[in-house]
Amino acid sequence: MRKSLLALLLLAAGGLAQADVQLKAGHPENYTVVKGDTLWDISGRFLSQPWKWPELWHVNPQIKNPNLIYPGDTLSLTYVNGQPRLTLNRGESRGTIKLSPQVRSTPMAEAIPTIPLEVINAFLFNNRIVDSEADFTAAPYVLAGGGESVVMGAGQKIYARGAFADQQPSYGIFRQGKTYTDPVSKEFLGINANVIGNADMLSSEDGITTLGVTRSNEEVRIGDRFFPTEERAVNSTFMPREPASQVDGLIIDVPRGVTQIGLLDVVTINKGKRDGMAEGTVLAIMKTGETVRDRVTGQQVKVPDERGGLLMVFRAYDKISYGLVLTASRDLALMDKVTNP
């Protein structure tokens, strides 16, 4: 009896595991990667739920950097213990560790990205989140320009006050943008700092630091803040995945200033690292249902929310994250909900 029960439980567990990875109808058995592909595109060719990619992907230990996929590589669908798995065969120009005594060096930049990097890298170049008000107000600031200038630009000297980090020769120049608060709890979430330019330290004397402006998007003004330069580009090799726990958040901003949100728009959500957000986290966007008047009773009634698209987090801060809209079946807007896909 116990053996029969155990067999049934194992069979049920196997059925549940199989249900987790749903292959897309009409999926290919093999696919050769071409330039311009993204990991999200390829996952969508094989899976009805592209965020399940980690459950389909099979890492081949015989291949160098097996999680990197390049144009010319071939992906093949196989089955292991009845479960679908996707395996990688390097293109002829890449070779494999098993067959070659020499390891060919391949720049990571050539690997296909997870999502369109040209969209998000341009955005990140001009935006940064500061997690606390104290961090922003404690940052060094522009005191004055050379020659008593009120506004400064590339090629000019500027003077600053505040504590600069040791061994940090270059700084970004930022201006305070929007201050984000949670629409529900009213908790402070972060400050959007807009990039104005860059400056190199030249000298420091009696608490006054002299810097040279090396690049400016717009005029540098008195009161602009300095933060150490950071790696702004997104790691192109992260994998799409669903959240590990329940997420119930909101779209709180569209940094490019529009009210209607569509495909490949960048949005800000009120969930961050503390909520389990990370590069690659996929969330469903729920279009908030409208409130309509019931003509029979005269009451105002809210119709149910409807699924309107998907987004992927590409940069997570402590309390908020930036996400890229990857699918949109209808117009989306501020205060639409984000949740598990």
C-alpha positions, 0 to 999 in steps of 0.5 A: 500500500505504501509503495503504491502511494509513494508511486502515485506521489512521485507520478504526481510530482513528475506531472507537476514538474512537467507542467512547470515548463510549458513548451510553446505550440509550434516550437522548433526542435533546433534553432540557430542564433542570429545577430540581433536575437535576444535571450528573451526572444529565443525563450519565447520561441520555445516556451509559452512562459519565457520567464521559465527559461532557467528550468529549460536551460541545460548547462553543458560543462564541456563548453566554455562560458556555457551561459553565454549564447553567440550568433551562430550557436545552435540550440537543440531541444532534448528530453531528460527523464521526460523533462524538456531541456535546451542544449547548446552547440557552439558555432564552428568559430567557437569550438568546445573545450572538449575537442580543442587543446586551446581555449579561444578567447571570446569577448563577452560583448559579442554574446547576445543580450537578454533584452535590447541593451541599446534601450536601457543603457542609454537610459541608465547613462542619464539616470541614477537612484540615490537610496536615501535623502541623507546620502544625497544631502551629504554628497559634495556640491558645486560651490562656484565656477571659475571666473565667478560663472553661475553656469559651467560646461565642459572644459571649465573649472568648478569649485566644490565643497564637501567630503570627496572619497580618497583615491577617486579621481573622477566623479559624476555631476548630478541634479536632483530629480523626482523624489519617490514615495510609496503611493500606499505607505507614503514611505520614502523610496529614493531620489532620481538623480539626473546626470549632468556630466563628469568631472576630474579632480584637480586639486584640494585646498582648505576644504575647497576642491577644484575639478575640471568638467570633462563632459556635460549634457547641459549646463552645470549649476551651483548646487549640483551634486557629485557622486563617484562614477559607477558601472552603468551598463547592464550585465548582458548575461542575466537570465529571465526568471519569475520572483521567488515570492509573491509580489504586489507592486505598482508602476509609480513613474515613467522616467521619460515623462509620458503618461501612456506606457507601451512596448520597450518603455522604461518604468519605475516600480515601488519594489526593490532588492529588499522585495526580492527584485534583481536583474532578470525578474519578470513581472506581469502588468495588470491594467487597473480596471475602470470605475463605471456607473451601474445604470441599473443601481446608480452605483459606481463599480470598479471592473476587474483588473486585466493582464496588460503585459510583461516587464523585466527588471534590469536595475534594482535598488534597495526600495525601487527598480527600473523595468523594461516593458517587453509585451503590451497588449493594451495601453498601460499607465501609472499606478497599474499593478505589477505582480507574479507572472 
